[in-house]
Amino acid sequence: MDLSSAIATTLKKYRETKNLSQEELAFLSGIDRTYISLIERSKRKPTVHVIYLICQSLDIRLSEFFLEVENLLNK
């Protein structure tokens, strides 16, 4: 699995765990819904700042998000 796929998988997992639609997450984080969709489909490579905004909206720590990404990369 590459980095973009690991980020996409992790984002979708946490979003669905919180029972949020892409539109709801976009509203909470101040990011366009289409950008959330593109990240989840591995079509965009978000900055750390964007991931930070998303993590705040999902009420998870940035380190927790990246630990999950790292675990996927090491599989």
C-alpha positions as CSV (number, residue, x, y, z in Angstrom):
1,M,0.0,0.0,0.0
2,D,1.3,3.4,-0.9
3,L,1.0,6.6,1.3
4,S,-1.9,8.1,-0.6
5,S,-3.9,4.9,-0.2
6,A,-3.0,4.6,3.5
7,I,-4.2,8.2,4.1
8,A,-7.4,7.5,2.1
9,T,-8.2,4.3,4.0
10,T,-7.5,5.9,7.4
11,L,-9.6,9.0,6.7
12,K,-12.5,7.0,5.5
13,K,-12.3,4.7,8.5
14,Y,-12.4,7.5,11.0
15,R,-15.1,9.4,9.1
16,E,-17.3,6.4,9.0
17,T,-16.6,5.6,12.6
18,K,-17.9,9.0,13.6
19,N,-21.0,8.4,11.3
20,L,-20.2,11.5,9.2
21,S,-20.9,12.0,5.5
22,Q,-18.2,13.6,3.4
23,E,-20.4,16.7,3.3
24,E,-20.7,16.9,7.1
25,L,-16.9,16.4,7.6
26,A,-16.2,19.1,4.9
27,F,-18.5,21.5,6.8
28,L,-16.9,20.8,10.1
29,S,-13.3,21.1,8.8
30,G,-13.9,24.0,6.4
31,I,-12.7,21.9,3.5
32,D,-14.6,21.4,0.3
33,R,-16.5,18.2,0.0
34,T,-15.0,17.3,-3.3
35,Y,-11.6,17.6,-1.8
36,I,-12.5,15.2,1.0
37,S,-13.8,12.8,-1.7
38,L,-10.6,13.2,-3.7
39,I,-8.4,12.4,-0.7
40,E,-10.5,9.3,0.1
41,R,-10.0,8.1,-3.5
42,S,-6.3,8.7,-3.4
43,K,-6.5,11.4,-6.0
44,R,-5.1,14.2,-3.9
45,K,-2.2,14.4,-1.4
46,P,-3.3,16.6,1.5
47,T,-0.9,18.8,3.4
48,V,-0.3,18.2,7.1
49,H,-2.4,21.3,7.8
50,V,-5.4,19.8,6.0
51,I,-5.0,16.5,7.8
52,Y,-4.8,18.5,11.1
53,L,-8.1,20.3,10.3
54,I,-9.7,17.0,9.5
55,C,-8.4,15.4,12.7
56,Q,-9.8,18.3,14.7
57,S,-13.2,17.8,13.1
58,L,-13.1,14.1,13.8
59,D,-11.9,14.7,17.4
60,I,-8.8,12.5,17.0
61,R,-5.2,13.3,17.6
62,L,-3.0,13.9,14.6
63,S,-0.5,11.4,16.0
64,E,-3.3,8.8,16.2
65,F,-4.1,9.4,12.6
66,F,-0.5,9.1,11.4
67,L,0.0,6.0,13.6
68,E,-2.8,4.3,11.8
69,V,-1.3,5.4,8.4
70,E,2.0,4.0,9.5
71,N,0.5,0.7,10.5
72,L,-1.1,0.3,7.1
73,L,2.2,1.1,5.4
74,N,4.0,-1.5,7.4
75,K,1.5,-4.3,6.5
